[in-house]
Amino acid sequence: GLIMDGIVDLGIVGKNVLEQKFYSRKSLNLNNSYCLLKELDFGYCRLSLSIPIERLYTDITCLKNSCIATSYPHLLKKYLDCYNISFRSFILSGSVEIASYAGLSDVICDVVSTGATLEENGLKEVEVLCYSCALLIARHNISRHFDKTYIIEKLLARMRGVIQARGSKYIMLHAPKDKVQDITSLLKGAENPTVLKLAGNTKKIALHMVSSENVFWETMETLKKLG
């Protein structure tokens, strides 16, 4: 809301929360504009519909005329309207998973990460409404402010660097001179290596390289066999 009201310039928010706020403000004829700058590499989850484990579920029509507890009424309505499913919503601002056990609802619509909380409360996931992660957003007219745009670009560059580095490995090893090509072909996604001489050893060299692939134990064992 603070971004859409123009009170703050930047914010980090879950996609599910952002979309709920977007449709909520739209229904009230309030400004809901924002600028998406970057999907961030954390906060992954999904918004799902869940029912008691013992309840039979064949398809989404099983939810017709159900009472559904949720903190995301607009996203829930948008999803079920696509299937012409009528329902009653019971709005909660937290601990939605206990609503079914407490007899407040037939179904719950809430954020799921691992599913452990659902299992603890005797629930099973039956429908996924949307997938979510953390987003970096800005107010819609931020580009008019050149001084702020400059700072934002610097911030984005640093974020991109961190996200890209997460999927990379810096590898250092000693290897026979004649095995350089075999090693670089084994490490898929590797950049061209830096090759350095080893003091007092003319048969081996030191290899430094950045690989964008995960290096598993099998790969390490194969590298060892290459010398």
C-alpha positions, 0 to 999 in steps of 0.5 A: 500500500505504501508503494501504491500510495507513493509514500515510499520509493522501493519495497520488497514484498511477496508476489502473493501479498502484492497481487492481493493488495493490487486486486483489493485496491482495484475493488475500492477504486484506489490507485494500484500502480507499481513498477516491478524491478526484479524477482528476488531469489528467496521467499519461494512459496505457493498459494494453495487450497487445502482440505482435511486429509480424510475428505475425498477430492476428485476435482475442483467441483468438490469445492462448490458452496464450501466455506473457505478460510483465507487471508487472500480473498481476492486471489481466491475469488479470481481463481474460483471464478475461472471455474464458476465455483460458488463459495463463501469466504471466511477472512482470517489474518493469520493461523488460517490452517486451524480454521478447518480443525476449529470448525470455522471452514470446510477448506483453507486457502493459504500460503504453503512452503514445505507442507509440514504445517498442513500435515500437522493440522491434518490437511492435504493440498488439492489446488495451487492458485499461484506460485510466489517469491519475493519481489523488488518493486518501486512506485510507478513514477520513480523513473521521473526522479533521475537521482533516485533512478541512479541509486536504484540501478546501482542497487539492482546491479548488486542484487543481480551479482549476488543472485548470479553468484549463488549459482556459481562455484569458484574451483581451484585445483592442480592438474596435469598439463595435458588434462586441461581440456578434459577438465574444462569439458567435464565442468559444464558451464565453466568459463575459460580457466586461468592457468598458472605455473606451479613452482618446482613442478613442470608436469602440473599446472594450477587451474582457477575457474568459475563454474555455473554448474553444481559440482557433485561428488561424482564430478569430484571423483572423476576430476581426481581420476584425471590427476 
